[in-house]
Amino acid sequence: MRAGIKRAAIILFVAMTLVAAARPGTSADLDSVAAKTVDVVFLRPLGAFRLVAGGLLLVPSSLLHAIMYPINRDKTVFREDLDRYLIEPYEFGFTRPLGTDLAGN
């Protein structure tokens, strides 16, 4: 199993290197290729995991806020939870440009 993952990572790295080098008018920037490879191999699956975990954590968090609603009367906590647990992980894992780091640069 590990050999298959290692082989897939090597094939992905080589493919990305060839695609980056084959673009007309640009030179192959190895830092950019390495950043994109790390992004695809490590950060995108982490974003998918965060999305699943956030979906699981959203329900108890919303229930606790619903219990506290008569005391706080703050409706924005539900939107903040939705942003924190579902929207941010989705944007991180699926809509963020390839190769950007955690800060979005």
N, C-alpha and C positions, 0 to 999 in steps of 0.2 A: 504494500500500500504506500509506504513512504517513498519507495523508488518511483512509483507512478507520479506522485506529487512533485518530486524533485525533477523528474523528466519533463513534466508539464511546465514547470517554472522555467527550466532551461529553454524549452522550445518557445515559450512566450517571450522570454528575453531576447532570443535570437530573432524572432519574427518582428518584434518592435524595433530592434536595431536596424533590420533590413528596411522596414517601412520608413523609418526616420531618415535613413541614408538615401532612400530612393526618391524622396520628395524633391522636385525640381526647384532650384534657386535657394536651397537651404543646405547647410552643412550638418552633419550628424553631431549633435551635441550630446555627448555621453552622459552628462549630468541630467539633462532633460529625459533621456531614455531611462536612466536609472530611477529617476523620480517617478516616471510613469509606471515602471515595472513594480516598484515598491507599492505604488498606489493600487495597481490592479491586483497584486498578489496578497497584500496584507491589509491595506486600509479599506478597500471596498467590501471585502468579507466582514471586516470589523463593523462597518456601517450597517450591513444587513443584520448582523447579530444585535447591534444596538437598537435597530428597528423592532426586532422580535422581542427583545427584553423590554423595550419601552412600551410595547403593546401590552405586555404582561403587567408592568408596573403602573400603567395608567389607570387601570380599574381600581386597585386598592387606594391609590392616591386620590382619585376622584371621590371614592366613597368616604374617605376621611375628611375631605374638604366639604362634602355634602353634610356630614355630621356636624361640622364646625360652622356651617353657613348661618344658622340662627344667631350665632354669637358674633361672627365677623361681618356678615352682610357684604362680602366682597366677591363679586362675580368674576373678576379678572383672574382669579387663581385657576379656574377651569381652563381658560385660554392659555395661561402660562404652562399648565401641565401638558396640554395638547402640543404646544410648541416644543417643550422640553423633551417629551417622550416620543413623539411621532414625527413632527414636522422637521426638526433639526436632524435627527438620524436619517430621514428620507433624503433630505437635501445633501447631507454629507455622503451618503452611499450611492445616490443615483443621479443627482442633477449637478453636482460639483464638477467643474472642468477637470479633465484628467491631468494628473501631475501636480496639482496644487497641494500645499501642505495643510496641516491642521488649522492654521490661522487664516487660510484662504488666500495666501500669497502665491 
